[in-house]
Amino acid sequence: MMDARAAVLLSEGAAPQLVDVEVRPPVDSELLVRVDAVGICHTDVSVAARWPARKLPMVFGHEGVGTVVATGPRAGVEIGQQVVLTFASCGRCPTCVAGRPAYCDHATDLNLRGDRADHSSALRLGGIPLRGGFFGQSSFATHVLVHPANAVPLTEPLDPVLAAPLGCSVQTGVGTVLGATSAGTHDALVVFGAGAVGLSAVMGARLAGCRAVVAVDPLAERRLLATELGATATLDPNTDDVVAQLGDLTGGGPTIAVDTTALPGVIATALQTLRACGMLALVGLGALHADLPVGLILAKGLRVRGVVEGDSDPHVFIPRLAELSRRGELPLDKVVTRFELDRFGDAWTAATTGTAIKPVVAMSR
């Protein structure tokens, strides 16, 4: 067993606490990764808030980046390789075989339930197995066990603090625009919610060359940042007539709307703003149900689709994102706030309160 540190959720409704843990050696195709940085995502916060006591203790974290330090005999990845950790997929079901791993038939089991708290668990706390398989990684730890399917090698090194969000939030936002909606120069795009995913969608729309890019968010500082990242206009939903002004700003309404809020009222507004045959992409994790204006959807021929992880194949898309970052076309430094490991509690608070758009914890040694 290897000694490590991890932010562990010990009691229901509490914040994760830094404690000493042990990590078992890799077996079969597993990789042991020394985590160099990890982002804190809204999904970590929201799932941890409702994680049941019967499944504690638990380690979250799913935006890790690090270095392979050991492998099982069938891993096929070199020791010393920098890898971005992302969502887990089986690689065998029809959806995975078709190149759509984000919709893996086993996605829920592999990503959202945590591994079994038995001898197969990656982590131990005081010799007792604890759950540590969130998104196939549980990367709020200095060392993690992962599989090649959710460890994406980078051919050239990238600052781990910038690379960490590529595994989820940036992949989701940019991928939704460039992949799922196939946005282009003819499109006018609106993003509801200027958090890490929403701002990544703004950057994706700029990369796509959309003729208009509008960000809707109640926080002035986030609207300002959206403008710096490529938005041609911003709106405050608390004071602006979003529907009317979007019609003016886009010449008749957006062709694409991206909702990152998962708020039923915002989703309804997004549909109302779209022009005929427009598309609404739902990427936020929040409300599980929302009333939809079916008459409007039918009359205008609107499309509503869910998007998981930007529809991407991470082994193809994450290296592309990393190259865009190296070239300065994806200015992630404007979105990321760095915290050292001993300030994990501050980083968690920044994520839960929204005072930092993308807190990233650097595992300084």
Buried (B, 14 or more C-beta within 10 A) or exposed (E): EBEBBBBBBBEBEEBBBBBEBBBBEBEEBBBBBBBBBBBBBBBBBBBBEEBEEEBBBBBBBBBBBBBBBBBBEEBEBEEEBBBBBBBBBBBEBEBBEEEBBBBBBBBEBBBBEBBEBEEEBBBBBEEEBBBBBBBBBBBBBBBBBBBBBBBBBBEEEBBBBBBBBBBBBBBBBBBBBBBBBEBBEEBBBBBBBBBBBBBBBBBBBBBBEBBBBBBBBEBEEBBBBBBEBBBBBBBEBEEEEBEEBBBEBBEEBBBBBBBBBBBBEBBBBBBBBBBEEBBBBBBBBBEEEBEBBEEEBEEBEBBBEEBBBBBBBBBEBBBBBBBBBBEEEBBBEEBBBBBEBEBBBBBBBBBBEEEBBBBBBBBEE
